[in-house]
Amino acid sequence: MRATLLRWLLGMGLVFPLAGLPAADKPLKIAVIPKGTTHEFWKSVHAGAVKAQRELAAQGVKIELFWKGPLKEDDRDQQIQVVENFMTRRVDGMVLAPLDSQALAAPVANAAKAGIPVVIFDSDLKSDQYVSFVATDNYQGGCLAAEHLAKLLNGQGNVILLRYAVGSASTEAREAGFLDTLRKHPGLKVISSDQYGGATRETAYQAAQNLLNRYGREVHGVFAPNESTAIPMAKALRDIGQGGGRVKMVGFDAGTQSVQDLRAGDVQGLVVQNPLRMGYAGVMTLVRHLRGEPVAKRVDTGVTLVTAENMEQAEIQALLHPPLDQYLK
C-alpha cells in the first residue's frame, strides 16, 4: 500500500526522489579536490570542509570526507586522474577547484553523466555541467587591488603585474580586473604584464628577480595575484633594496609570510579571500543538492582589502588567522 501511494505521489510531482543518496545508515562519500595541498590557502579550505562535516554530523548527516589534490599546482593531468579515480570509487559527489578552466571540463561532464554531481569552487570552469560555483568574486578582487595601488601611487607611476599561470580562471579574473581598473587611471603605466610566476614559490621568485633586474629602477608599484606569487615578489623587492614601501606592493591571499610582510611594511595591501568559508560552503552546497534541496548557481564567499590600518580589527584578524588547529589535527 505504501509503495503504491509513493508511486502515485511521485507521478503527481508531489514528492521528489533523492537520487544517488545512500541508505540512511551509510555516510555520504564526498571528495574535495583542491588545486594543491601545500599552500596555506588550501589548508584553510580543508578546515572549512571539515567544519561542514562536523556540523552535518551534529544534524545526523554522516559524511565520509576525502581530501586529495595534485602534488603540484600545475599538474593538470594528475588532477584529472584524481577526479577519474573518485568516479571509479563511486563517491556521491565532488567539490573541485579546477587547475585549468578547460582541461577539467570533460572530466566534470563525465562525472555528471555518471550521476556524480560536482560543485566547483575557487576557480571557474568553462562548462555548465556543475551544480554550483562557490568562490570569491575574483574580478572584483583585482579591481580592489588596482584602486588601492592607484591610491598609494597618487595616480602616477609605472606598474608591474606578475601573473600566476595560464588557464587558472581565478587568477586570470583577478589580473583582468586589475588591468581593466588601471585603465581608469591614465597616469599609471603598466610596464610589464606578460610574465608568469608559475606553480611554486621558487619559479615565482625567479620570475620576480628577472622582472626586477629589468625594471627595478623604474617600477613604482607591483601586483601579485596569489599567495605563491606575492611572497616571492616581496622577497625579491627586499633583496634589491626596494622593500619597506619604496616600491608599493599589493598582494592576494593571507599566507603567514604575506601577513608578516604587511605588518613589516614590505606589502601595502592584501586582497583577502575567505577560504575556510569556501570549503565550508562547497561541502554544504553539495550536500543540500544531494538531499534534493535547491541551491544557488553562484555562491559569493567575499573579498576584503586588508591594510596596515585595518589589520588589527577583529573581523580582519579572523580572516588572517583562521582556526586551522581546531579542524586539522
N, C-alpha and C positions, 0 to 999 in steps of 0.2 A: 504493500500500500504506500509506504513512504517513498519507495523508488519510483512508483507511478506518479505520485504527487511532485517529486523533484523533477521528473522529465517534463511534466506539464508546466511547472514554473519556469524551467529553462526555455521551453518552447515559446512561452509568453513574454520572455525577456524580463522576467521579474526578479531573477537571481542570475548571477554570473559565475561560471566555473573559474576557480583559481588554478588555471593550467600550470603544470610544471611544479606545483608545490608538493613536497614530500609529505608523508604521513605526519600527523601531529607530534608523534614521539621522536621523529627524526629531525636533526638540525638542518637548516638551510645552509648549503655549501656555497660560500661566496668568495671569489678570488679578487683581490685587489692588486692591480698590476701597475706600479709606478714606472716612470722613465728610468729610474735608477734607485739605489738604496743608500748611497754613501752620504749625499749632501743632507744637511740638517733639515732642509725643506721637506724632504721625503720622510724623514723620521717623524716630523710633525704630522704629516698626512697619515702615517701609520698609527700614531697615537689617536688621531681623530677617528679612525676606523675602529680601533679597539674601544674607544669611548662609546661609539654607537653599539657595538656588540654587547657591551656590559649593560647599557640602558635597555636594549631589547630583551636581554636575558631577564632583567628585573620585571619586564612585562610578560614574561612567559614565552618569548620567542627565542628559540635556540639558534645560534649562528655558529657554524664552523668556518672560521676566517682563515683564508690562505693569503699570505703576503709574499709576492715574488716579482722581482724585476730583473732586467738585464744587468750585467756587471758594469757595463759602460753605457753612458747616456747617448752614444751614437751607434749602438748595435741594434739596428732595426730588425735584422734577421733573427737575433736572439729573442727580441720582444715578440715577434710574430710566432716563434716557436713556443714561447711561454703561453700565448693565447691558445694556440692549437693544442698544447698539452692539457690545458684546463678543459678544453672542449672534449677531448678524449676521456677525461676523468668525469665528465658529465656533471660539472658544477651546476648549480641552479642559476647563477648569474655572475657577471664580471663587472668590476669597476676599473676602468682603464684610462691611463694617461698616455695617449699615443705619442711615440717618439717622432713619428712622421705623419703629417696630416693626410697623405695619400697612400703610403705604403701599408698602413693599418686598416684602410677602408675595406679591402676584400676580406681579411680575417674577421672583421666585425660583422660584415654581411653574412659570412658563412656561419657565424655563431647565431645570428638572428634566424637563419634558415633552419638551424638545428634546434631551435626553441630555447636558446640560451640568451636572455636579454643582457644588454651591455649598457651601462651608464658611463659616459665619457667625462673625465674630469681634467682640470688644469689646462689642457691644450686641445683645441678643436680638431674635428675630423671632417674631411670632405666627403660626407656621407649623410644620409638621412635614416640610416638603419639602426640608430641607437635610441634608447629610451629617453635620456635627458643629458644635458651638458651642464656640469657643475663646475664653476670656475670664477676666477677674478674677471672683471672687465679689463682685459689686458690693454686694449687700445686706450682706454681712459687712464690706465696707469702710465702709459707712455706720455700722454698729454700732461699729466701732473708733473712728471719729471721735466718735461720741456719748459713748462711755465715756471717751475722753481729755478731751473738753471738760468732762464732768461732774467728772473728777478735778481739772482745772485750776481749776474754779469751786467746788471743795469741795461740790458738790451743791446749790448755791444760786445763783439769778440768772436774768436774762432773756436769752433766746437768739433770734437771727435765723438763719433758713435762707434763703439766696439761691439759688433753684433755677436750673437751666440752661435747658431747653427742653421744651415739650410733645412727647411722642412719642419722646423719647430714652430707650430702655429702660435703658441702662446708668446714666445719672444718676438716672432715676426710681427704680431699685432702691437706689442709694446714699441718696437722700433718704428712701425708705421705711424703710430700715434705721436711719437716723439718728433719725427721728421715733419709730419703734417703741421704740428703746432709751431715748430720753429719757423716755418714759412710765414707765420703771422708777425714775426719779429725781423724785419729787414736788416737790422744792424747786426744780426748773428749770422755767421757764415760757417757752413759745415765743410770742413776741410778734408774729412775722411769719413766715409760711411759704408765702405765695401769690404772691411776686414772682419774675419770671424775668429772668435776665441776658441771654439770647439768644446768638446765634452768634458775636459779636465782642467783643473787649475794650472797644470803645467803647460798645456798648449795655450791657454789664455794668457798666461804670464809672458810666454814667448811672443805672442801676437801684440801684447801691450808694449813690450820692450821695443819691438820693431816699429810700432807706430810712434813711440816717443823718441826713438832715435832719429826719426824723420821729421816729426812735427813738435818735438818737445820745447823748442824755443819760441814757437808761435801759437801754441794752443792755450786757450784760456778756460775752457770748460770741457768736461767729459761725461758721457752717459754710458753705463754698462747695464744691460737689461736683465741680468740674473745673478744669483749667488756666485756661480763659478767664473763669471767674468768680472764682477765687481771687486772681489777680494784680490785677485791678481793685479788688476788695474791700479788699485790703491797702493799696493806694494811697489809696483813699477814707478809710480809717481814719487813715492818716498825715496826710492833708490836713485833718482836723478835730482833729488833736492827740491821737488815740486810739490811735496806733501804739505800738510798744515794749512791748506786753503790757498796756497799760491796758485795752483790750478784748481778751479772749482769742480767738484765731482758729485754726481748723483748716481746712486746705485739702485738695485732692486733686490728685495728679499732681506730677511733679518737673520742671517747666519751670525754665530757668536763673534767671529772676527769682524764682520761688517759693522756690528753694533759697537765693538771696541773702536773701530776706525771712525765712526760717527762721534763717539764720545771724545776721542783724541783730537778731532778737528781735521782729520785727513779726508773725511767724507762730509759733505754739507747737506745731504739729504738721502733718505732711503724710501723708496716706494715699497710698501709692505703689504703682502697678502695675508690671508688667514688660512694657512694650510691645515691646521687642526680642524677648523670648521669645514674645510673642503673634504677631508677624509670622512668626517662625521656625516656630512650631508650626502656624500656619494653613496655610502652604505645605506643610510636611511631612505634615500630616494629609491634605490634598487629594491629594498625590502617592501616598501609601500607598493611598488609596481608588482612585485611577486604576489602580494596579498590582494591584488585586484583593485587597488586604490588609484585614483587619478594622480598624476604627477606633472609638474611644470616641465616644459621642454627646455627651459633655461633657468638655472639657479645661480644667482649672482652672490658670491661669497665675500665681496667687499674688497676695497683697496684704500690704503691710507698713506699719506705723506708724513714721514717721521723726520723731525729735525732736532737739533740740539735744544731748541726752545721748548718742544713739547714731549721729548722722550721720557721724562720722569712722570708724566701723567699716568694714573693707574690703568686706564684703558689701553694706553700705548704700551706700558710695561707688560700687560697680558699678551700682547702681540709679539713683543720682542723676546719674551721668556715664557713660552708655553710650557705647561706642566708635563713634560715628557716622562719623567720618572714615575708619575702617577699611573701611567698606562703602559710603559715599556720597561719591563724588568727582566 
